[in-house]
Amino acid sequence: MTREVFSVNTIEVHAEGEPGRIVPNADRFVRGETMAERFDYCVRELDGLRKLLLREPRGYPATCGVFLVSPVTPGADFGIIVLEQGGFTPMSGSNTICAVTAAIETGIVPARGPETEVVIDTAVGVVRATAHVVDGKVETVTVANVPSYAVELDCPITVPEFGALRVDVVFGGQFFVQLDAAQLNIELIPENAKQLTRAGALIKMAALEQISVAHPSNPSINKIAMALIHNGDRLPGKQARNANVLTSAPLDPLREESWTGVLDRSPCGTGTSSRMAALHARGQLALHEDFSHQSIIGSEFIGRLVGEVDLGGHSAVLPTVTGRGWITGRATWQLDPSDPYSEGYTLGDIWAA
């Protein structure tokens, strides 16, 4: 009798340091007529596959992924559903850059000249990206993200170990809490990565308990996804930097070992979008002005606000984010029926317990 081995082919990519695992032809796994239905199906039925691909022994704490699915909108090239360590998310700028780079350089989407527009379905709307292509290589990708808006500025929350803080609650493709690192008395440098990650996990945990959010066109997107710690007000000559925290386990107020995660290696596309929305709401970033945003490792996205729009009663901005992606390899991931780690595993030496 033949042993049936489950396998998944992927294209490995990174966008400004953030690794992305692209799963082409993911229609074999995902069900649903609309992107919202598909997103909900992934959350409900495919969490085990997410863990298989992102956790050890096949993944590691910073790994993200993308399901490429067939489009639902006429004229779209494909749809995406993003896999992160904390769960599925409807949109990610760095993962979109990874997906577009992989799709064009492997021929899934043909290069249509030096400026190739790619139309992408997501659970929060249609996203357009423009790939700058030279001799078959995608040099940069500019993602025209979904409308982004500030839900509340200087929202008071109480955070374990830090006490009373004020955060901005912003949507940039997913919901963020953002605050100035000066409130935490932690400098934004790689040497402070563990402190920043713990602080971000505590801030997200507090925000989940104390702040209610819901996207106006997809109410099932109703939770704070990430905490973004930045270096304060925008001033002439000051380089904007951030540490974006992705938690990798359920945050439990009674389990201190769960108060951790990983830092985004890229400047984070949705984080850059949400940061621009907050700065615009504060009068610190005008439309059509370049915004250089660096990650904890010094990699850079260039953001720009190209318009304004009403989004279900919210005054929203239209952000673009430009960054670079590189294919790092291809893989076939397998699961033998006898393998006990069908959903991978985490170990407390490098993972949240």
C-alpha positions in Angstrom: 0.0 0.0 0.0 1.4 3.4 -1.0 2.0 5.9 1.9 0.1 9.1 1.0 2.3 12.1 1.8 0.8 15.6 1.9 2.9 18.2 0.1 2.8 22.0 -0.5 5.0 23.8 -3.0 6.2 27.3 -2.0 8.2 30.2 -3.4 10.5 31.7 -0.7 10.8 35.4 -0.8 11.9 38.3 1.5 10.8 41.9 1.4 13.3 44.2 3.0 14.4 41.4 5.3 10.9 40.0 6.2 10.6 36.4 5.0 7.5 35.4 3.1 6.5 31.9 2.0 4.2 32.1 -1.0 1.8 29.2 -1.7 0.7 29.4 -5.4 -2.5 27.6 -6.5 -3.9 27.7 -2.9 -7.4 27.2 -4.3 -6.9 23.5 -3.5 -7.2 24.5 0.2 -9.3 27.6 0.4 -13.1 27.7 0.0 -15.5 30.6 -0.5 -17.1 32.8 -3.2 -15.9 36.1 -1.8 -12.6 37.1 -0.2 -14.3 37.7 3.1 -15.8 34.2 3.0 -12.4 32.8 2.1 -10.7 34.7 4.9 -13.3 33.4 7.4 -12.8 29.9 6.0 -9.1 30.1 6.6 -9.5 31.3 10.1 -12.1 28.5 10.8 -10.6 25.5 8.9 -7.0 26.1 7.9 -5.2 27.1 11.1 -3.5 23.8 11.2 -2.0 24.3 7.7 -0.9 27.8 8.8 1.0 26.3 11.7 2.4 23.5 9.6 4.0 26.0 7.3 5.1 28.7 9.8 6.2 26.7 12.8 9.2 24.4 13.3 10.5 22.1 11.9 9.5 23.8 8.6 9.3 27.4 9.7 10.7 29.8 12.4 9.4 32.7 14.4 9.7 35.4 11.8 8.2 33.4 8.9 5.1 34.8 7.3 3.2 33.3 4.3 0.7 34.1 1.6 -2.0 31.9 0.0 -2.4 32.9 -3.7 -5.9 32.2 -4.7 -8.0 32.8 -7.9 -9.4 36.3 -8.2 -13.1 37.2 -7.5 -13.1 40.7 -9.0 -13.2 41.0 -12.8 -9.7 42.1 -14.0 -7.9 41.1 -10.9 -4.8 38.9 -11.2 -5.1 36.9 -8.0 -6.3 37.1 -4.4 -4.1 36.9 -1.3 -4.7 35.7 2.3 -1.8 36.4 4.6 -0.5 33.9 7.2 1.3 35.3 10.3 2.4 33.6 13.5 -0.5 35.1 15.4 -3.1 34.0 12.8 -4.5 34.9 9.4 -4.6 38.6 8.5 -6.5 40.3 5.6 -3.6 42.4 4.3 0.1 42.9 4.6 2.3 45.3 2.6 5.6 43.3 2.9 3.8 40.1 2.1 2.1 41.7 -0.9 5.5 42.8 -2.1 6.7 39.2 -1.7 3.6 37.9 -3.6 4.0 40.3 -6.5 7.7 39.6 -6.8 7.2 35.9 -6.8 4.2 36.0 -9.2 6.0 38.0 -11.9 9.5 36.5 -11.6 8.1 32.9 -11.8 5.6 33.7 -14.6 2.4 33.4 -12.7 1.6 36.9 -13.8 3.3 38.0 -17.0 5.5 41.2 -16.9 3.5 43.7 -19.0 6.3 46.1 -19.6 8.7 47.9 -17.3 5.8 49.2 -15.1 3.5 46.2 -14.6 0.3 46.8 -12.7 -1.0 43.8 -10.7 -4.6 43.9 -9.3 -5.0 41.9 -6.1 -8.2 40.8 -4.2 -8.0 40.9 -0.4 -10.6 40.6 2.4 -10.6 44.4 2.9 -10.9 45.3 -0.8 -9.0 45.5 -4.1 -5.3 46.4 -3.9 -3.3 47.5 -6.8 0.5 47.2 -7.0 2.9 48.4 -9.6 6.1 46.4 -10.2 9.1 48.1 -11.7 10.7 45.3 -13.9 14.1 45.3 -15.4 15.3 42.3 -17.5 12.7 40.0 -15.7 13.8 41.1 -12.2 11.3 43.0 -10.1 13.3 45.9 -8.8 10.6 47.5 -6.7 6.9 47.1 -5.9 4.6 50.0 -5.1 1.5 48.8 -3.3 -1.5 51.0 -3.4 -3.0 49.9 0.0 -6.6 50.0 1.1 -8.0 53.1 2.7 -6.4 53.7 6.1 -7.7 55.9 8.9 -7.1 56.9 12.5 -9.8 55.4 14.8 -8.6 57.4 17.8 -5.5 59.4 18.7 -4.1 59.5 22.3 -6.4 56.8 23.5 -5.7 56.1 27.2 -5.0 52.5 28.2 -3.4 50.8 31.2 -0.6 48.4 30.4 0.9 45.9 32.8 4.5 46.9 33.9 4.1 50.4 32.2 0.9 51.8 33.7 -1.1 54.5 32.0 -0.1 55.1 28.3 -1.6 56.9 25.4 -1.8 55.1 22.1 -3.1 55.8 18.6 -5.6 53.3 17.3 -5.2 53.1 13.5 -6.3 50.9 10.6 -3.8 50.4 7.7 -5.0 47.1 6.3 -5.2 45.7 9.8 -5.7 47.4 13.2 -2.7 48.7 15.1 -2.0 50.4 18.4 0.9 52.8 18.0 2.9 54.8 20.5 6.2 56.7 21.0 9.0 54.6 22.4 9.8 57.5 24.7 6.7 56.5 26.7 8.3 53.2 27.4 11.8 54.6 28.0 13.2 52.0 25.4 15.4 53.1 22.6 14.6 51.7 19.1 17.8 49.7 18.5 18.3 46.0 17.7 20.0 45.4 21.0 16.6 46.2 22.7 14.7 43.7 20.6 13.6 41.5 23.5 12.4 44.5 25.6 10.6 46.0 22.6 8.9 42.7 21.8 7.7 42.2 25.4 6.5 45.8 25.6 4.6 45.4 22.3 3.0 42.2 23.5 1.8 43.8 26.7 0.4 46.8 24.8 -1.4 44.6 22.4 -2.8 42.5 25.2 -4.1 45.6 27.0 -5.5 47.0 23.8 -7.4 43.7 23.1 -9.0 44.0 26.5 -9.7 47.7 26.5 -10.3 48.9 22.9 -13.1 47.8 20.5 -12.6 48.1 16.8 -14.5 46.9 13.7 -13.8 47.5 10.0 -16.8 49.4 8.4 -17.0 47.1 5.3 -15.9 43.8 6.9 -17.0 43.7 10.6 -15.4 40.3 11.1 -12.0 42.2 11.1 -12.5 43.4 14.7 -9.4 42.9 16.7 -6.1 44.8 17.3 -3.5 42.8 15.3 -0.2 44.5 16.1 1.6 47.0 18.3 3.8 49.5 16.5 6.4 51.3 18.6 7.8 54.4 16.8 10.3 57.2 17.4 7.8 60.0 17.9 6.7 63.1 16.1 7.9 63.8 12.5 10.5 66.6 12.5 12.8 68.0 9.8 15.8 65.8 9.4 14.5 63.1 11.7 14.5 59.6 10.3 11.2 57.8 11.1 11.8 54.3 12.6 9.6 51.6 14.1 9.6 48.3 15.9 6.5 46.4 14.8 5.6 43.5 17.2 3.9 40.3 15.9 2.8 38.1 18.7 3.2 34.4 18.1 0.9 32.9 20.8 -2.3 33.8 22.5 -1.7 36.5 25.0 -2.7 35.4 28.4 -2.7 37.9 31.3 -2.1 35.0 33.7 0.9 33.5 31.8 3.9 35.8 31.7 5.7 33.5 29.2 3.1 34.4 26.6 4.0 38.1 26.6 6.4 37.9 23.7 6.6 37.5 19.9 8.9 38.7 17.1 9.8 42.0 15.5 8.9 42.6 11.9 12.2 42.6 10.0 10.7 45.0 7.4 9.3 48.4 8.1 5.8 46.7 7.7 3.6 47.9 4.8 0.3 48.0 6.7 2.2 49.5 9.7 3.7 52.2 7.4 0.2 52.9 6.0 -1.3 53.2 9.5 1.6 55.4 10.7 1.1 57.7 7.8 -2.7 57.9 8.5 -1.9 58.9 12.1 0.7 61.5 11.1 -1.8 62.9 8.6 -4.4 63.1 11.3 -1.9 65.0 13.4 -1.1 67.4 10.7 2.5 66.1 10.3 2.3 64.5 6.9 0.8 66.1 3.8 -0.7 64.4 0.8 1.8 63.6 -2.0 4.8 63.8 0.3 7.4 61.0 0.5 7.7 59.3 3.9 10.8 57.2 4.6 10.1 54.6 7.2 12.8 52.3 8.6 12.6 49.0 10.4 14.5 47.8 13.4 17.3 46.5 11.1 17.4 49.7 9.0 15.6 48.5 5.9 13.3 51.0 4.3 9.9 51.5 2.8 8.9 54.7 1.1 5.3 55.7 1.8 3.1 58.3 0.2 -0.5 59.5 0.7 -2.1 60.0 -2.7 -5.7 61.0 -1.7 -8.5 61.0 0.8 -11.8 59.2 0.8 -14.7 58.5 3.1 -14.8 55.0 4.5 -18.0 54.3 6.3 -18.1 57.6 7.9 -14.3 57.7 8.7 -12.0 60.2 7.0 -9.5 57.9 5.4 -6.3 58.4 3.4 -5.1 56.4 0.4 -1.5 55.2 1.1 1.1 53.7 -1.2 4.1 51.8 0.0 7.2 51.1 -2.1 9.8 48.4 -1.2 12.0 45.6 -2.7 11.6 41.9 -2.7 13.9 39.0 -3.6 13.2 35.3 -4.3 15.4 33.3 -1.9 14.5 29.8 -3.0 11.8 27.2 -3.8 10.6 24.4 -1.6 8.3 21.4 -1.4 7.1 21.0 2.2 5.9 17.5 3.1 3.9 15.9 5.9 4.2 12.1 6.2 1.2 10.5 8.0 3.5 9.2 10.6 5.0 12.6 11.4 3.7 13.6 14.9 4.2 17.4 14.2 1.3 17.9 11.8 0.9 21.5 13.1 4.6 22.0 13.9 5.7 22.9 17.3 7.1 25.8 19.3 9.9 25.7 21.9 10.4 28.3 24.6 14.1 28.9 23.8 13.1 31.1 20.8 9.3 31.0 20.6 6.6 32.2 22.9 5.8 29.3 25.1 
